[in-house]
Amino acid sequence: MSPLHQPARRLALGQWFTPPEVADLALAMALPPGGVARARLRVLDPACGDGVFLARAAAAGVGQGGLVGIELDPAAAAAARAAVPGATVRRADLFDLAAGAIGERGAGDDGSGEPGFDAVVGNPPYVRQERLDRDQKQRVERRLAEDWPDLSAVDRQRLIGRADLAASVVARSLRLCRPGGRAALVVSSALLDATYADALWRLIERHGRVEALIEAPAERWFHDAAVNTIILVLERSADRGHPVRSSQRAAPPRPEPTGTGTDTVAVARLRVPTAVAARRVRGPHDLVAVAEVRRAPADSPRSWAEALRAPAAWFEFARAAGERLVPLGELVEIRRGVTSGANEIFYLPRDRAASLELEAALLAPLLRSPREAGSQTIAVDPRALPTVALVAPAGVDALARFPAARRYIASHAGAAERPTLRARTAWWALAARPARLFLTKAYAGRFVQRFAPGPVVADQRLYSLHPRPGVDLELLAAVLNSTFTALALEALGRASLGEGALEWTVGDAAHLPVLDPRRLHADRGPGPSAGAARAALAAIAHRPIGPVEAERPRADRAGLDRAIGGALTELLPDVHDALCAAVARRAARAASGSGPPAG
């Protein structure tokens, strides 16, 4: 293996080398269409790696003298120079260079030399902010403040203090485009979910627009990286002092995908392999020939993620359900499960807790993992859980009333210095809040939401649900275990990690659309019935819940869905089809990561 492709080295630098077909597709989004004098264009890759974007731009007709790359890693920069001999490849940190120092003066068709590059393309480094030292963060902040004086200090801190470095590279890339120019960047799809990214979208809205998002639902572009990616396409608008003149554009206005407008974003899900799309697409107007293109409001980034991920059946179901759909956060308070910081101290097998004679009042049945024995049933038997959690009071005086627990805690006093426990006021006090109903944090092929007859403490891999006034927990348990909720979880959940797990954060779960259990009728009249829902939940709760394909033909599954859905039951065939297909596609996409590393 060449030094350039050593995993540890690449991880430290956030390097993931892009397949040529992905670079070609990104360039098709950023460059003017064929027939334009591309030889005179100026194209920048702000983190060029081994030069694949520069090489593919040259192959697309851009003159090598107009190609500029910046690369921090000396070995990668040398590889880029060798790949594109006529290109200008600077070995530097992107955030050490002022915009003018990068060579931002481009040559328009009229040779006017308007500021900025015609296109900025590339694959920004994936470096979590925790891995950036103080000096690095300060350099990034100073450069963003210089690039965008209207970016508030609060928004700069959101981007630098909480975001992956790629978000700041996106902000710089827009700055380095000329007015009317485009950036097409390969970024993690997690950017669409992150709250810190709101600062980035606000900046882009002031100075341009998000034109398109492109994903390959059936492929992983980076076989050796646990990340799912999209192509983010931006266009910079005219700034004060730099109006977009007709002579300034390198090409006539580009045709837009059907039904586009500046108030919407084109969200494209490729129907063909990326390599095929790259050969067919010559601009955004060609996306409809290779992808399912949806329109999402430009001012609603949350809707972009929904449009990118959800199958058509989800939108049909949501329209039919109408006001019956409510956010889960309206029904319950959602809390993270316990992070003990020292499982071997706080999580005890029942026989060990008994041998220590720990007081029963401080021992809570522990739902430790969605994958533990018996965890595939909806029903939880607290007495059968093999582990208990020690939930001791924080106050010293209160703890003194439990002498066995106090002795046990004193025997482990050295644990107070652990980083995982040091921040607690009382290191021995778990922030545990027992509950009866739980939402699973991550999903593979099955969807099970646990329900207990009495209070149970859950570990961090589950979220505890605490009902708001007027919400019946049993009816909500029936709703959450229906196929309709499974489709919502699959359609809207985060699948940004490449291993195939579907994940939900607490914040996302508060927005999860579910059928309102308060609308279930108390009688047996027309429409969904509370009595039928309770009976259907009881019929299914004690048997193992299988993967979605195995659940589909089960009579008790159909009974639960009918009791919850009422008239919506007629949509179940399409709902099942969409759910099974989406789960299978997610698994296949994860499996595709077992191939050789991308070069």
N, C-alpha and C positions, 0 to 999 in steps of 0.2 A: 504493500500500500504506500502510495506517495505521501510525503509529509503534508502536502496540501489537503489530503482527505482523511487524516487521522481524526477519529471521532472526538477525542478529548480536546484537541486543538480547535476543532470546528465549533464545539459547544462553547468554549470560552469566548470565541469571537462572534457567536451567533450566526455561523455560516451554514447555509443549506443551498447547495448548488442547483440551479434551475434547469430542468429538462428543456431542450431546444424548442420543442413544440409549444411549451408554455410561454417561453420568450416570444415566439412568433405570434401567438395569439395576443399577447399584451401589446406588441408593436403594432399589430393591425388596428388596435383600439386607439393608439396614440398618434400614429403617423397619418398624414393626409393620404387619400386613396391613390391607387396607381394612376399613372399618367402625369402626375405632378413632378416637377423637377426636384426629385428627392436628393439629388447629389448636392444641392445647396443647403439642405436642412442641417440644423445642429441638434444633436441628441446627447443627452446626459444620462449616465447611470451613476447615481450617487453612492452606490456601494457595489462596485462592479464584480467583485469576486474574481473568478477565472475568465471573465470577459464574454460570457455566452450572449448577453443582450447586445453588446457592441458587435460581436461577430454576426449575429442574426440581423442586426440593423444594416450592417454592410451588405449582407446577402440580399436585403430588401431594397437596395439601391441607394442607401445613404452614403455619401462620400466619406471615406475614412478620415479626411481632414476635419470633418464636422462631428466626429465622435469623441466624446470626452467621458472618461471614467475616473472615479475616485475610489481608492481602496486602501484601507489601513494596513492590511496584512502584506508584508513584502513579497512572500511567496506567491500569493494570489495575484498581486499586481504584476509580477514578472510573467505569470502565466497569461494574464490578459494582454500584455504587450506582445507576447509571442503569438497569441491567437489573432490579434488585429494589429499588424505592424504599423499601420499609418495612424492609429488612434492616439490621442493624448491620454495617457493613464498616469494620474498623479498618486503617489504613495503618500496619503495624508488622512487625517481624521476629518470627516465631513464637517464637524462642528468647530474645527479650528480655522475654517476658511470662510471669509466674508463672501457674500454673493458675488461681488464684483471680481474677487480674486479667482473664482472658479471659471471665469470667462463667460459671463452672462450675456455679453453682447452678441446677439445672433444676427444673421443676415437674412432679412426678408426677401421676398421675390424682387423687390425694387432696390435691394442693396442698402436699405435705409439704416440697418444696424440697430433695430429696436432691441430693448433689453430682454434678456431671457432666452431660454432654449425653446425650440419648436416642440420638443417632446422630452419628457423625463420618464425613464422606464427603469425597472429593476426589481430586486427582491431585497427589501430592507433587512438588516440583521435582526434576528429574534434574540434580544438580550433583556431579561427581566430587570426591572429597576433595582431589585435587591442586589444585583451583581454589579451595579455601577457605584463607584466610590464617590465621595463628596465632591472631589475636584471635577470628576467627569460630569456630574449633574450640574455643577455651577457653570461649566463651559457650555453645556447644552442650553441652559436657561439664558445665558447671556446672548447666545446666537439667536434663539427664538425671539428674544426681546428686540434684537436689532432687526431681524427679518420682518417681524410683525409688531410694530409699536402699539397697535390697538388690541393685542392679546393681553388680557388683564393678568396681573400677578397671580390671582387665584387660579385662572385657567392654566397658566404656565406651570404652576405647582401640581395641578391635577395631571398634566401630561408628563411631567418629569418625576414627580414623587410617587405616582401610582401606576404609570403606564409602562408597557414594553417600549424599548428604545425605538421600535419601528414606528410608533405614533409620531414621534418627533421628526423622524425621517420623512414621513408623509407630509408634515407641515412644511419642512424645508423644500421638499420637491415641488409643492405648489408655488412657493416663492420663486423658485428657479425657473419656472415656466414663464414664457412671455405671455402677455395678454392674448387670449385666443388659443394658446398652446394647451397641450394635454399631458397629463401624467397617467401612466398605467403601471400599477405597482402590485406585486404579489404579497399579500398580507394574510395573517391569520384571520379566519372567520370569527374568532373570539372578539375581534375589535368591534363587531356589531353589537355585542352584548355588554361590553364593559361600560360602566357608568362614567369612568374618567374620559371615555372617548367623546362624550357630549361636548367637551371643550374643543376637540378637534373638529367636530361637525359644525359647531358655531363659527369657527374660524373659516372653514371652507365655504360656508353659506355667505359670509361677508365678502369673500374674495373670489368666488367661483361657484362651482356646483359639482356634486357627485353625479356623473352621467350614467354610470353603469356599474353593476356588480356581476361578476361571472364566476360560476362554480361548476365543477364536474362532479355531480352527485355519485357517480359510479366509480370514480377514480381517486387515488391519492397521488398527488403530484410529487410528493417527497416521500419515497419509500422508507427512508431511514430516519424520519422525524415524526414524533408523536404530535402532529398538528395537522389540521385540515385548513386549506387555504382557499382564497378567492383572489380574483384580479379586481382591484379597485381602480376605476377610471374616473379621473377628475378633469375638469376644464377650468382654466383660470379666466376670470372676467377682467374687464378693463378697470384699472385703478385710476384714482384721480391723477391727472397729469399724463396718463398713458391711455388715451382713448384708442379703441380698436378701429383702425381705418381699413378700408377695403384693400389698400395697397400693402397693409401690414401682414395680412394672412398669407400663409404659404400656399393656400389652396382655396377654391371657392367654398362656401359653407357646406359642411358635410351633410348628406342625407341622414335623417334620423330614423330609428326603428319605428314601426307603425304605432301611431297613437302617442308618440312621445311629446314632451313639452318640458320647459324649464322648471315646472312645478312638480315633476315626477322623476323617479329614478328607474332606469331599466334594470330589472333583476332577471338575469339569464341563467337558466339551468341547462347545461349542455345535454343534448339527446344523443350525441355522437361522441366517439373518442376525441380527446383533445387534439391529437395529431390530425384527425380529419377536419376538425373545426379550423385549425390553424391554416390548412390548405384552402379552405373555402371562404374564409372571412377576410374581407378587405376593408372593413370599417364597421361601425355600429349598426348600420342599416342591414348588414348581412346576418346579424345574430338570429333573426327570426327563422332563417333557413337551417340552423344547426342547434337551436335551443328553444326551450319554452321560455318566452319572454313575458314577464309580468310587470305591471306598473305599480309603483309604491310612492306615496307622498314624499316629496323631497324633504319636508320638515319633520319627518317621523322616522328616525333611525330604527326604532323598535319594530316598525312595520317592514323595514328592509329585511331583517332577519326572518320574520314570519314568511315573507314572500319568497325568500331564498330556500327555506327548508320545508315548508308545509306542502303536502300533496293537495291536489285540487279537491279531493273529497272533504278535506278539513274546511275549506271555505264554503262548500255547499252545506255542510252540517251547521257551521256557524250562522249562515244566513237563515237556515230553517229554524234553528233554536232561538234566534233573536234574543229577547229579553230574559229568556230562561237561563242564558249563560251569564254568570257573574264571576268576578275574580275571587280566587280562593281566600285572599286576604280580607275580603268583605265578610267572610263566614267565620274565620278563625284567626287567632294570633299564631304565627309560625315561629318556632324557636329551634335553634340548632341543638342537636344532641350534645351530650357531655364530651368534653375533651379532658380526660383525667390528668394527663401529664405524667402519670406513673401508673400504668394499668396494673402492674404487679402488686401495688400497694392498695389501690382502691377497688379493683375488680377481683372478687374472691370466689372460688368455687364454694358451693354451699357447705360441703363437709369441712373445708378449712375454716370458714367463718364460724361454724359450730364448735370446732376444736378450740378456737380462740375465745369462745364464749362471748363474742361481741353481741351487744344488745340488739335485740330484734327491731327495736324502734328505729335504729339507724341503718338498717339493711333494706335496700329496695331491690326487687327483681330487676335484672338488667337485660334489656333487649340489645345484645351486643353487636350483632351484625345481620344484615339482610341475608347472609349466606350461612348462618349457623344452622345446626340441626333443627329440623321442623320449621324453618323460616319460610318455606314455600306455601304455607297456609295463611289465610287471612287472619284467622283466629289465633290469638296468643293466650296460652295458659300460663299465667304468672307463676304458678306453683311448679311448673315443669321446666322453667328456665334454669339452666345449670349454674348460672353465675348471679351473684348479688353485688350491688354497689354499696360501698360505705359512704353514707351521706351524713357527715358529722356537722354539728353546728359550728359556726365560726367563732362565737364568743367563748372565751376561756371559762367563764363561770358556767355557761350552759354545758360545755363539754365535761366539766367536772361531775355532772350528774350521771355520766356514763363511764364509770371507772375502767371497764375492760377496753372500751374504745380509746380512752385517754392513754392507757398504758401502751396499747398497740401503736398509736400515733407517736408517742414519745420514743418508742423503739425505732422509729424510722425518721427521727428528727433531721438526720443528715440530708434527707431528700429536699429539705427546704432550700438548699443551695442550687438545685437543678434549674437550668434556664426555663424549663417548662413550668416550674412552680414558683419561681422567685417573685413574679409580679403579683401573686395573690396576697391579700392582706393577711389571711390565715391560710397557709399553704395546704392544710388538710381539708379545707372546706370546698367540696365540689359545687359548682353552680348548676345543680340538677333540679329540674322541675318535672315531676312525674306527670304522665299523661296516659290517655287510653287509646288515642288514635295517632298514627304516624304516617308520614309521607317518606317514601324511599328517595334517597338522594341521587342514586345512579342506577341505570338500567342496561341490561343486555337484551335478552329476548323475551323476558316475562315481566309483567307489571303486577305487583302485589303491594297493597297498602295494609299494614298490620293494625288490628283492632283487638283490644283487651277488655275484659269485663271489669278490671280494676286498675289502679294506677301502676305504671311501670316506668322505669328510667331507661332512656335510649342513649346509645353511644352516638358519636358524631356522624355516623353514616346514615342516620335517619333524622328526620325533623319531627318534633312533637307539635301536635295541633291542639290548640286550646280554644274551645268554642266561644263565640260571641253570644250575647243574649238572644234567645229565640232560635238557636241552631241545635238541632237534634244530632248528636254524634253518631248514633247508629245509622240514621238515614244518610248522613254525610259519608260514612264508611261504605255504604252501598253505592253511592254516587262515585266515590273515588276508585272503587274496584270495578266499575263498568268499563266496557269496551270504548265508550265515548270518551272517558277520561284518559284511557290508554292512548287513544289517537291524539288527544291534545298534548299529552306528554311527549309522544314521539314526534309530532309535527312541529312543536315549538321549543323543544329542549335543545340544550347546547350539545352539539356533537363536534366541537372544535378540536377535541383531542383525537389523534389518529387511531388509537387502539380500539375504537368502536363503542366505547361507553357513552351513554347518553346521560348528561348531568343537568341537575337543577340546583341553583343556589337558593338561599332563603328569599332574597329579593325577587328572583324570577318566579318562585313559587307563589308569592303574593299576587302575581298577575296571571297565574294559571287559570284559564277559563273553565269553569265546571258548571254542570247543571245544578240549579239552585234547589237544595233539598227542601227549602221552605215552601216550594210550590207543589210538593207532593200532597195529594188530597188525602184527607183522613178517612173518607168513605170509599166505597167501591164503585163510584160513578165513573163516567168516562174520563179518560186521561190517566196519567201516572198516579199510582196509589201508594200511600205510605205503608199500609198494611201489606200490600204485595211486595214492596221493596224490603220490608223487614223479613218476610218469609223467604224471599229469594236470597237474601244475604245469608240467612241461617242455613239454607240448603247448600250453599257453596263454600261457606267459611272454613269448614274443617277438613277439606280435602286439599292436597297439594295443587297449586295453580301452575299450569304448564306454560311453555312458550306460546306465543300468540297463535301459531299455526295449529297447535294441539288443542287450544281452547276453543277455536272457532266452531267445531261440530258438537260441543258439549251442550246437552239440554239445559243443565243448571246455569250455564253461562248465558244461554239465550233467555232463560227465565229472568235473570237479573237485569239484562239489558232491556227487556220488554217492560219490566216493572219501573225502571228508571226513565226510559225514553218515551213511553206512550206513543204518540203519533210519529215520533222520530225513528221508531223502529223500522219503518220502511226504508230508511237510509242504511240500515245495518250491512247489507251485502257490500255496498260501496265502501263503507267504513272499514269492514273487515279486510277487503281487498287492499285498500290503501295502507292500513296498519301492517299487514303481513308483508307487503311489498317494501315498505319503508324500512322495517326491521331487517329484512333480508338484504336490502341494498346497503344498509349501514354495516352489517356483518361482512358483506363481500368487500366493501371498501376498506374495512380494517384489515381483512385478510390480504388484500393487495399490497399491504406494506411489508410483506415477508420477502419481497423480491430484492434484487441487488440495489445498492445505493445509487441515487441519481448522480450523474456526472456533471 
